[in-house]
Amino acid sequence: MNLGNIRNICAHDEKLYDVRLTKRIGITEYHKKLNLIKNKPKTIYATRDLFSIIIILKILLEEEQFNNFYNAIIKSIKILEKELNTISIDKVLYKMGFPINYRKLLKL
């Protein structure tokens, strides 16, 4: 369902970067390894945002496919960071649901 929603957003040139999906994804090993579960208050990050879709793709794609995809994202983030003047890249990444340690996902 979520992947279909993302596909439709992309196909219709809608805003994707701060998407909030209607269906939460379940907690994965990646949520635990990236420390995305906070106990006070009980909060689980990356369950309804763009980063949750990246976690889904980490599970579904072959390792090489995912690494190529994720390296392209990291490269795009670096390019975007150089072009931003009025907002920091950290604020943009936060809106997309990316945790501070998002690069670690490649090594997991």
A tleap script that builds the chain and sets N, CA, C and O, in Angstrom:
source leaprc.protein.ff14SB
mol = sequence {
  NMET ASN LEU GLY ASN ILE ARG ASN ILE CYS
  ALA HIE ASP GLU LYS LEU TYR ASP VAL ARG
  LEU THR LYS ARG ILE GLY ILE THR GLU TYR
  HIE LYS LYS LEU ASN LEU ILE LYS ASN LYS
  PRO LYS THR ILE TYR ALA THR ARG ASP LEU
  PHE SER ILE ILE ILE ILE LEU LYS ILE LEU
  LEU GLU GLU GLU GLN PHE ASN ASN PHE TYR
  ASN ALA ILE ILE LYS SER ILE LYS ILE LEU
  GLU LYS GLU LEU ASN THR ILE SER ILE ASP
  LYS VAL LEU TYR LYS MET GLY PHE PRO ILE
  ASN TYR ARG LYS LEU LEU LYS CLEU
}
set mol.1.N position { 0.815 -1.190 0.000 }
set mol.1.CA position { 0.000 0.000 0.000 }
set mol.1.C position { 0.866 1.264 0.000 }
set mol.1.O position { 0.644 2.161 -0.813 }
set mol.2.N position { 1.853 1.343 0.908 }
set mol.2.CA position { 2.697 2.529 0.966 }
set mol.2.C position { 3.522 2.717 -0.300 }
set mol.2.O position { 3.671 3.838 -0.787 }
set mol.3.N position { 4.055 1.630 -0.831 }
set mol.3.CA position { 4.839 1.757 -2.064 }
set mol.3.C position { 3.957 2.224 -3.214 }
set mol.3.O position { 4.397 3.010 -4.054 }
set mol.4.N position { 2.729 1.752 -3.256 }
set mol.4.CA position { 1.786 2.214 -4.279 }
set mol.4.C position { 1.503 3.702 -4.131 }
set mol.4.O position { 1.426 4.420 -5.127 }
set mol.5.N position { 1.346 4.168 -2.902 }
set mol.5.CA position { 1.126 5.595 -2.667 }
set mol.5.C position { 2.322 6.425 -3.121 }
set mol.5.O position { 2.157 7.474 -3.743 }
set mol.6.N position { 3.515 5.953 -2.810 }
set mol.6.CA position { 4.731 6.666 -3.222 }
set mol.6.C position { 4.829 6.694 -4.744 }
set mol.6.O position { 5.177 7.718 -5.331 }
set mol.7.N position { 4.523 5.573 -5.372 }
set mol.7.CA position { 4.540 5.514 -6.830 }
set mol.7.C position { 3.582 6.549 -7.417 }
set mol.7.O position { 3.929 7.237 -8.377 }
set mol.8.N position { 2.389 6.665 -6.852 }
set mol.8.CA position { 1.407 7.620 -7.361 }
set mol.8.C position { 1.852 9.067 -7.139 }
set mol.8.O position { 1.645 9.922 -8.000 }
set mol.9.N position { 2.453 9.334 -6.001 }
set mol.9.CA position { 2.969 10.679 -5.737 }
set mol.9.C position { 4.011 11.051 -6.787 }
set mol.9.O position { 3.987 12.153 -7.336 }
set mol.10.N position { 4.912 10.135 -7.057 }
set mol.10.CA position { 5.957 10.381 -8.055 }
set mol.10.C position { 5.366 10.525 -9.452 }
set mol.10.O position { 5.776 11.403 -10.210 }
set mol.11.N position { 4.415 9.679 -9.795 }
set mol.11.CA position { 3.825 9.703 -11.138 }
set mol.11.C position { 3.048 10.977 -11.409 }
set mol.11.O position { 2.922 11.398 -12.559 }
set mol.12.N position { 2.527 11.594 -10.361 }
set mol.12.CA position { 1.707 12.793 -10.541 }
set mol.12.C position { 2.433 14.070 -10.122 }
set mol.12.O position { 1.814 15.111 -9.907 }
set mol.13.N position { 3.772 13.968 -10.009 }
set mol.13.CA position { 4.613 15.128 -9.693 }
set mol.13.C position { 4.174 15.866 -8.439 }
set mol.13.O position { 4.226 17.095 -8.380 }
set mol.14.N position { 3.747 15.119 -7.450 }
set mol.14.CA position { 3.361 15.723 -6.181 }
set mol.14.C position { 4.570 15.838 -5.265 }
set mol.14.O position { 5.623 15.261 -5.538 }
set mol.15.N position { 4.419 16.571 -4.199 }
set mol.15.CA position { 5.487 16.785 -3.230 }
set mol.15.C position { 5.760 15.488 -2.479 }
set mol.15.O position { 4.852 14.912 -1.881 }
set mol.16.N position { 6.998 15.033 -2.508 }
set mol.16.CA position { 7.363 13.756 -1.896 }
set mol.16.C position { 8.186 13.914 -0.630 }
set mol.16.O position { 8.093 13.085 0.275 }
set mol.17.N position { 8.988 14.961 -0.552 }
set mol.17.CA position { 10.004 15.006 0.502 }
set mol.17.C position { 9.458 14.963 1.924 }
set mol.17.O position { 10.131 14.439 2.811 }
set mol.18.N position { 8.276 15.488 2.171 }
set mol.18.CA position { 7.750 15.454 3.539 }
set mol.18.C position { 6.435 14.678 3.630 }
set mol.18.O position { 5.553 15.012 4.421 }
set mol.19.N position { 6.327 13.656 2.819 }
set mol.19.CA position { 5.123 12.832 2.776 }
set mol.19.C position { 4.863 12.185 4.140 }
set mol.19.O position { 5.793 11.771 4.832 }
set mol.20.N position { 3.592 12.109 4.507 }
set mol.20.CA position { 3.163 11.378 5.700 }
set mol.20.C position { 2.188 10.312 5.225 }
set mol.20.O position { 1.083 10.623 4.781 }
set mol.21.N position { 2.598 9.069 5.319 }
set mol.21.CA position { 1.809 7.955 4.824 }
set mol.21.C position { 0.689 7.620 5.803 }
set mol.21.O position { 0.822 7.845 7.006 }
set mol.22.N position { -0.400 7.089 5.293 }
set mol.22.CA position { -1.534 6.766 6.155 }
set mol.22.C position { -1.311 5.473 6.929 }
set mol.22.O position { -1.818 5.323 8.041 }
set mol.23.N position { -0.569 4.552 6.362 }
set mol.23.CA position { -0.341 3.260 7.014 }
set mol.23.C position { 1.091 3.201 7.545 }
set mol.23.O position { 2.050 3.370 6.792 }
set mol.24.N position { 1.220 2.962 8.828 }
set mol.24.CA position { 2.541 2.825 9.448 }
set mol.24.C position { 3.157 1.479 9.079 }
set mol.24.O position { 2.451 0.482 8.931 }
set mol.25.N position { 4.480 1.462 8.932 }
set mol.25.CA position { 5.148 0.179 8.755 }
set mol.25.C position { 5.497 -0.357 10.141 }
set mol.25.O position { 5.613 0.407 11.100 }
set mol.26.N position { 5.661 -1.648 10.236 }
set mol.26.CA position { 6.026 -2.272 11.504 }
set mol.26.C position { 7.470 -1.997 11.854 }
set mol.26.O position { 8.261 -1.573 11.010 }
set mol.27.N position { 7.803 -2.242 13.097 }
set mol.27.CA position { 9.182 -2.065 13.557 }
set mol.27.C position { 10.047 -3.151 12.930 }
set mol.27.O position { 9.693 -4.330 12.951 }
set mol.28.N position { 11.166 -2.748 12.381 }
set mol.28.CA position { 12.085 -3.683 11.736 }
set mol.28.C position { 13.392 -3.739 12.521 }
set mol.28.O position { 13.597 -2.973 13.463 }
set mol.29.N position { 14.256 -4.640 12.127 }
set mol.29.CA position { 15.587 -4.703 12.742 }
set mol.29.C position { 16.349 -3.404 12.505 }
set mol.29.O position { 17.204 -3.030 13.308 }
set mol.30.N position { 16.044 -2.713 11.405 }
set mol.30.CA position { 16.734 -1.459 11.095 }
set mol.30.C position { 16.306 -0.340 12.038 }
set mol.30.O position { 17.114 0.523 12.380 }
set mol.31.N position { 15.050 -0.346 12.460 }
set mol.31.CA position { 14.598 0.624 13.460 }
set mol.31.C position { 15.405 0.442 14.748 }
set mol.31.O position { 15.820 1.415 15.378 }
set mol.32.N position { 15.616 -0.802 15.119 }
set mol.32.CA position { 16.359 -1.091 16.352 }
set mol.32.C position { 17.833 -0.724 16.202 }
set mol.32.O position { 18.406 -0.087 17.086 }
set mol.33.N position { 18.444 -1.120 15.095 }
set mol.33.CA position { 19.872 -0.877 14.898 }
set mol.33.C position { 20.196 0.603 14.715 }
set mol.33.O position { 21.298 1.041 15.046 }
set mol.34.N position { 19.250 1.371 14.193 }
set mol.34.CA position { 19.457 2.810 14.021 }
set mol.34.C position { 18.948 3.616 15.218 }
set mol.34.O position { 18.965 4.847 15.205 }
set mol.35.N position { 18.497 2.903 16.248 }
set mol.35.CA position { 18.007 3.533 17.476 }
set mol.35.C position { 16.836 4.485 17.191 }
set mol.35.O position { 16.834 5.629 17.646 }
set mol.36.N position { 15.856 4.007 16.443 }
set mol.36.CA position { 14.701 4.816 16.067 }
set mol.36.C position { 13.512 4.613 17.001 }
set mol.36.O position { 12.422 5.128 16.750 }
set mol.37.N position { 13.724 3.867 18.069 }
set mol.37.CA position { 12.669 3.626 19.048 }
set mol.37.C position { 13.065 4.337 20.340 }
set mol.37.O position { 14.083 4.022 20.955 }
set mol.38.N position { 12.244 5.296 20.732 }
set mol.38.CA position { 12.512 6.068 21.948 }
set mol.38.C position { 11.452 5.727 22.981 }
set mol.38.O position { 10.272 5.620 22.649 }
set mol.39.N position { 11.855 5.560 24.207 }
set mol.39.CA position { 10.927 5.142 25.259 }
set mol.39.C position { 10.183 6.284 25.928 }
set mol.39.O position { 9.084 6.068 26.437 }
set mol.40.N position { 10.734 7.483 25.948 }
set mol.40.CA position { 10.084 8.598 26.644 }
set mol.40.C position { 9.941 9.773 25.704 }
set mol.40.O position { 10.965 10.367 25.366 }
set mol.41.N position { 8.792 10.149 25.264 }
set mol.41.CA position { 7.587 9.320 25.268 }
set mol.41.C position { 7.754 8.203 24.250 }
set mol.41.O position { 8.620 8.277 23.379 }
set mol.42.N position { 6.945 7.191 24.355 }
set mol.42.CA position { 7.051 6.031 23.452 }
set mol.42.C position { 6.863 6.510 22.019 }
set mol.42.O position { 5.743 6.794 21.596 }
set mol.43.N position { 7.943 6.598 21.284 }
set mol.43.CA position { 7.935 7.100 19.923 }
set mol.43.C position { 8.754 6.170 19.046 }
set mol.43.O position { 9.832 5.719 19.433 }
set mol.44.N position { 8.239 5.894 17.882 }
set mol.44.CA position { 8.979 5.094 16.905 }
set mol.44.C position { 9.086 5.930 15.643 }
set mol.44.O position { 8.080 6.265 15.018 }
set mol.45.N position { 10.300 6.260 15.277 }
set mol.45.CA position { 10.536 7.067 14.094 }
set mol.45.C position { 10.585 6.188 12.848 }
set mol.45.O position { 10.773 4.975 12.929 }
set mol.46.N position { 10.411 6.823 11.706 }
set mol.46.CA position { 10.520 6.164 10.396 }
set mol.46.C position { 9.477 5.068 10.214 }
set mol.46.O position { 9.804 3.947 9.825 }
set mol.47.N position { 8.231 5.399 10.497 }
set mol.47.CA position { 7.148 4.441 10.261 }
set mol.47.C position { 6.117 4.969 9.271 }
set mol.47.O position { 5.317 4.195 8.744 }
set mol.48.N position { 6.122 6.298 9.004 }
set mol.48.CA position { 5.124 6.883 8.096 }
set mol.48.C position { 5.716 7.932 7.167 }
set mol.48.O position { 4.968 8.688 6.548 }
set mol.49.N position { 7.019 7.997 7.054 }
set mol.49.CA position { 7.652 9.064 6.291 }
set mol.49.C position { 8.505 8.492 5.163 }
set mol.49.O position { 8.510 7.286 4.919 }
set mol.50.N position { 9.212 9.363 4.494 }
set mol.50.CA position { 10.030 8.930 3.362 }
set mol.50.C position { 11.110 7.939 3.791 }
set mol.50.O position { 11.413 7.002 3.052 }
set mol.51.N position { 11.688 8.131 4.962 }
set mol.51.CA position { 12.723 7.194 5.409 }
set mol.51.C position { 12.146 5.802 5.645 }
set mol.51.O position { 12.855 4.808 5.486 }
set mol.52.N position { 10.881 5.716 6.021 }
set mol.52.CA position { 10.259 4.392 6.190 }
set mol.52.C position { 10.207 3.650 4.854 }
set mol.52.O position { 10.344 2.428 4.810 }
set mol.53.N position { 10.010 4.391 3.778 }
set mol.53.CA position { 10.009 3.778 2.443 }
set mol.53.C position { 11.412 3.262 2.114 }
set mol.53.O position { 11.564 2.197 1.515 }
set mol.54.N position { 12.418 4.013 2.505 }
set mol.54.CA position { 13.796 3.573 2.270 }
set mol.54.C position { 14.081 2.295 3.057 }
set mol.54.O position { 14.772 1.404 2.560 }
set mol.55.N position { 13.561 2.199 4.268 }
set mol.55.CA position { 13.720 0.967 5.052 }
set mol.55.C position { 13.031 -0.201 4.344 }
set mol.55.O position { 13.580 -1.301 4.284 }
set mol.56.N position { 11.838 0.034 3.811 }
set mol.56.CA position { 11.130 -1.016 3.066 }
set mol.56.C position { 11.981 -1.476 1.881 }
set mol.56.O position { 12.105 -2.675 1.631 }
set mol.57.N position { 12.562 -0.527 1.159 }
set mol.57.CA position { 13.397 -0.884 0.007 }
set mol.57.C position { 14.659 -1.622 0.442 }
set mol.57.O position { 15.151 -2.489 -0.281 }
set mol.58.N position { 15.183 -1.285 1.611 }
set mol.58.CA position { 16.352 -2.017 2.138 }
set mol.58.C position { 15.999 -3.494 2.329 }
set mol.58.O position { 16.832 -4.372 2.102 }
set mol.59.N position { 14.778 -3.756 2.741 }
set mol.59.CA position { 14.328 -5.121 2.963 }
set mol.59.C position { 14.053 -5.838 1.642 }
set mol.59.O position { 14.372 -7.018 1.498 }
set mol.60.N position { 13.467 -5.132 0.685 }
set mol.60.CA position { 13.001 -5.763 -0.548 }
set mol.60.C position { 14.067 -5.924 -1.636 }
set mol.60.O position { 14.049 -6.903 -2.382 }
set mol.61.N position { 14.981 -4.980 -1.725 }
set mol.61.CA position { 15.953 -5.005 -2.820 }
set mol.61.C position { 17.156 -5.891 -2.496 }
set mol.61.O position { 17.492 -6.114 -1.333 }
set mol.62.N position { 17.779 -6.378 -3.536 }
set mol.62.CA position { 19.065 -7.061 -3.375 }
set mol.62.C position { 20.071 -6.060 -2.826 }
set mol.62.O position { 19.932 -4.858 -3.049 }
set mol.63.N position { 21.070 -6.537 -2.121 }
set mol.63.CA position { 22.034 -5.650 -1.466 }
set mol.63.C position { 22.685 -4.668 -2.441 }
set mol.63.O position { 22.774 -3.475 -2.151 }
set mol.64.N position { 23.135 -5.154 -3.577 }
set mol.64.CA position { 23.800 -4.274 -4.547 }
set mol.64.C position { 22.829 -3.224 -5.093 }
set mol.64.O position { 23.196 -2.060 -5.255 }
set mol.65.N position { 21.602 -3.634 -5.374 }
set mol.65.CA position { 20.598 -2.684 -5.865 }
set mol.65.C position { 20.331 -1.599 -4.828 }
set mol.65.O position { 20.290 -0.412 -5.153 }
set mol.66.N position { 20.151 -2.017 -3.579 }
set mol.66.CA position { 19.896 -1.034 -2.541 }
set mol.66.C position { 21.088 -0.108 -2.367 }
set mol.66.O position { 20.908 1.105 -2.256 }
set mol.67.N position { 22.295 -0.645 -2.342 }
set mol.67.CA position { 23.484 0.190 -2.166 }
set mol.67.C position { 23.606 1.222 -3.274 }
set mol.67.O position { 23.928 2.379 -3.003 }
set mol.68.N position { 23.357 0.828 -4.511 }
set mol.68.CA position { 23.391 1.784 -5.628 }
set mol.68.C position { 22.334 2.876 -5.438 }
set mol.68.O position { 22.613 4.062 -5.613 }
set mol.69.N position { 21.126 2.458 -5.081 }
set mol.69.CA position { 20.025 3.387 -4.838 }
set mol.69.C position { 20.374 4.349 -3.704 }
set mol.69.O position { 20.207 5.561 -3.846 }
set mol.70.N position { 20.849 3.823 -2.594 }
set mol.70.CA position { 21.112 4.661 -1.429 }
set mol.70.C position { 22.313 5.573 -1.641 }
set mol.70.O position { 22.316 6.710 -1.169 }
set mol.71.N position { 23.323 5.092 -2.338 }
set mol.71.CA position { 24.462 5.961 -2.665 }
set mol.71.C position { 24.020 7.126 -3.551 }
set mol.71.O position { 24.536 8.236 -3.418 }
set mol.72.N position { 23.075 6.879 -4.447 }
set mol.72.CA position { 22.535 7.959 -5.285 }
set mol.72.C position { 21.788 8.980 -4.419 }
set mol.72.O position { 21.868 10.182 -4.671 }
set mol.73.N position { 21.076 8.512 -3.420 }
set mol.73.CA position { 20.385 9.429 -2.504 }
set mol.73.C position { 21.397 10.273 -1.743 }
set mol.73.O position { 21.238 11.490 -1.638 }
set mol.74.N position { 22.431 9.641 -1.216 }
set mol.74.CA position { 23.458 10.371 -0.457 }
set mol.74.C position { 24.135 11.409 -1.350 }
set mol.74.O position { 24.400 12.528 -0.912 }
set mol.75.N position { 24.409 11.046 -2.580 }
set mol.75.CA position { 25.012 11.988 -3.532 }
set mol.75.C position { 24.069 13.164 -3.778 }
set mol.75.O position { 24.512 14.312 -3.822 }
set mol.76.N position { 22.787 12.891 -3.936 }
set mol.76.CA position { 21.804 13.958 -4.154 }
set mol.76.C position { 21.701 14.870 -2.936 }
set mol.76.O position { 21.542 16.082 -3.082 }
set mol.77.N position { 21.790 14.306 -1.748 }
set mol.77.CA position { 21.747 15.109 -0.526 }
set mol.77.C position { 22.950 16.054 -0.474 }
set mol.77.O position { 22.805 17.218 -0.101 }
set mol.78.N position { 24.119 15.566 -0.841 }
set mol.78.CA position { 25.320 16.408 -0.854 }
set mol.78.C position { 25.179 17.555 -1.853 }
set mol.78.O position { 25.573 18.686 -1.567 }
set mol.79.N position { 24.620 17.261 -3.015 }
set mol.79.CA position { 24.400 18.305 -4.031 }
set mol.79.C position { 23.399 19.335 -3.512 }
set mol.79.O position { 23.622 20.540 -3.628 }
set mol.80.N position { 22.310 18.859 -2.948 }
set mol.80.CA position { 21.291 19.754 -2.410 }
set mol.80.C position { 21.862 20.638 -1.305 }
set mol.80.O position { 21.572 21.833 -1.243 }
set mol.81.N position { 22.662 20.050 -0.448 }
set mol.81.CA position { 23.236 20.804 0.669 }
set mol.81.C position { 24.028 22.013 0.179 }
set mol.81.O position { 23.983 23.074 0.802 }
set mol.82.N position { 24.748 21.867 -0.923 }
set mol.82.CA position { 25.539 22.966 -1.484 }
set mol.82.C position { 24.660 24.069 -2.062 }
set mol.82.O position { 25.075 25.225 -2.138 }
set mol.83.N position { 23.442 23.709 -2.472 }
set mol.83.CA position { 22.555 24.678 -3.119 }
set mol.83.C position { 21.627 25.398 -2.150 }
set mol.83.O position { 21.029 26.411 -2.514 }
set mol.84.N position { 21.494 24.903 -0.938 }
set mol.84.CA position { 20.571 25.509 0.023 }
set mol.84.C position { 21.149 26.794 0.606 }
set mol.84.O position { 22.323 26.862 0.970 }
set mol.85.N position { 20.289 27.813 0.686 }
set mol.85.CA position { 20.715 29.083 1.267 }
set mol.85.C position { 19.881 29.481 2.480 }
set mol.85.O position { 20.402 30.089 3.415 }
set mol.86.N position { 18.608 29.148 2.473 }
set mol.86.CA position { 17.708 29.649 3.504 }
set mol.86.C position { 17.319 28.609 4.552 }
set mol.86.O position { 16.694 28.948 5.557 }
set mol.87.N position { 17.673 27.380 4.331 }
set mol.87.CA position { 17.345 26.309 5.265 }
set mol.87.C position { 18.515 25.321 5.293 }
set mol.87.O position { 19.184 25.115 4.280 }
set mol.88.N position { 18.748 24.726 6.429 }
set mol.88.CA position { 19.860 23.783 6.527 }
set mol.88.C position { 19.444 22.410 6.007 }
set mol.88.O position { 18.264 22.057 6.018 }
set mol.89.N position { 20.416 21.658 5.562 }
set mol.89.CA position { 20.147 20.299 5.083 }
set mol.89.C position { 19.593 19.439 6.218 }
set mol.89.O position { 18.791 18.536 5.978 }
set mol.90.N position { 20.013 19.711 7.442 }
set mol.90.CA position { 19.503 18.942 8.590 }
set mol.90.C position { 17.996 19.117 8.753 }
set mol.90.O position { 17.296 18.161 9.087 }
set mol.91.N position { 17.492 20.322 8.523 }
set mol.91.CA position { 16.048 20.567 8.619 }
set mol.91.C position { 15.295 19.848 7.502 }
set mol.91.O position { 14.210 19.314 7.728 }
set mol.92.N position { 15.862 19.833 6.312 }
set mol.92.CA position { 15.245 19.120 5.186 }
set mol.92.C position { 15.214 17.624 5.479 }
set mol.92.O position { 14.185 16.976 5.291 }
set mol.93.N position { 16.327 17.078 5.934 }
set mol.93.CA position { 16.399 15.650 6.255 }
set mol.93.C position { 15.429 15.299 7.372 }
set mol.93.O position { 14.812 14.233 7.342 }
set mol.94.N position { 15.285 16.173 8.353 }
set mol.94.CA position { 14.339 15.939 9.444 }
set mol.94.C position { 12.911 15.849 8.904 }
set mol.94.O position { 12.151 14.969 9.310 }
set mol.95.N position { 12.544 16.751 7.993 }
set mol.95.CA position { 11.203 16.725 7.399 }
set mol.95.C position { 10.959 15.431 6.623 }
set mol.95.O position { 9.822 14.970 6.527 }
set mol.96.N position { 12.015 14.851 6.075 }
set mol.96.CA position { 11.888 13.604 5.321 }
set mol.96.C position { 11.926 12.382 6.229 }
set mol.96.O position { 11.721 11.257 5.773 }
set mol.97.N position { 12.189 12.604 7.510 }
set mol.97.CA position { 12.221 11.491 8.463 }
set mol.97.C position { 13.573 10.817 8.580 }
set mol.97.O position { 13.682 9.759 9.198 }
set mol.98.N position { 14.610 11.412 7.996 }
set mol.98.CA position { 15.944 10.817 8.057 }
set mol.98.C position { 16.533 11.020 9.449 }
set mol.98.O position { 16.580 12.150 9.935 }
set mol.99.N position { 16.981 9.949 10.099 }
set mol.99.CA position { 17.654 10.110 11.389 }
set mol.99.C position { 19.051 10.693 11.176 }
set mol.99.O position { 19.569 10.693 10.059 }
set mol.100.N position { 19.643 11.178 12.234 }
set mol.100.CA position { 20.984 11.762 12.147 }
set mol.100.C position { 21.982 10.752 11.590 }
set mol.100.O position { 22.885 11.117 10.837 }
set mol.101.N position { 21.820 9.500 11.955 }
set mol.101.CA position { 22.754 8.448 11.534 }
set mol.101.C position { 22.277 7.700 10.288 }
set mol.101.O position { 22.541 6.506 10.144 }
set mol.102.N position { 21.578 8.395 9.387 }
set mol.102.CA position { 20.979 7.734 8.217 }
set mol.102.C position { 21.990 7.023 7.340 }
set mol.102.O position { 21.637 6.035 6.696 }
set mol.103.N position { 23.222 7.476 7.286 }
set mol.103.CA position { 24.226 6.829 6.425 }
set mol.103.C position { 24.574 5.423 6.912 }
set mol.103.O position { 25.026 4.583 6.133 }
set mol.104.N position { 24.363 5.177 8.183 }
set mol.104.CA position { 24.667 3.866 8.767 }
set mol.104.C position { 23.842 2.746 8.141 }
set mol.104.O position { 24.244 1.583 8.174 }
set mol.105.N position { 22.681 3.096 7.567 }
set mol.105.CA position { 21.795 2.079 6.963 }
set mol.105.C position { 22.518 1.286 5.875 }
set mol.105.O position { 22.213 0.112 5.664 }
set mol.106.N position { 23.460 1.905 5.189 }
set mol.106.CA position { 24.206 1.184 4.150 }
set mol.106.C position { 25.008 0.029 4.717 }
set mol.106.O position { 25.193 -0.985 4.044 }
set mol.107.N position { 25.480 0.165 5.929 }
set mol.107.CA position { 26.361 -0.846 6.520 }
set mol.107.C position { 25.619 -1.952 7.242 }
set mol.107.O position { 26.230 -2.936 7.660 }
set mol.108.N position { 24.320 -1.811 7.394 }
set mol.108.CA position { 23.548 -2.798 8.137 }
set mol.108.C position { 23.096 -3.951 7.248 }
set mol.108.O position { 22.431 -4.873 7.722 }
savepdb mol mol.pdb
quit
